[in-house]
Amino acid sequence: MLPLIQLGQSAQASDPRLFPAEPRRNGTLPPALVGWACVFVGAAVLHAVAQASQPVAQWPPLSPPPAS
């Protein structure tokens, strides 16, 4: 999460539409950064849901495998 905050703040500070006398915190975030953040958070949520829905493997197995 910290790299995302740092990336957002640096993009905001380097906004070319700001006048030199304006505070850097008045800059806007690029739309691509906002979209990337949404995809990143969405992927993390999907990963967490997928991990929670998988059965937990036990080792060693409780019973020996069936003989073939």
C-alpha angles and dihedrals in degrees: 000000000000094000089053091052092047092048091050094049093048091048090048092050093049095051105142092208093069120101115236094250095050120100112258092232089069091070122111129238118246112251090234090060092051091049092048091051091051092050091046093052092043091053091050091051092048090048092051092049092048092049092049093051095052118095115246113248115228121217124227096030115244094231131027116257115266116269115250 
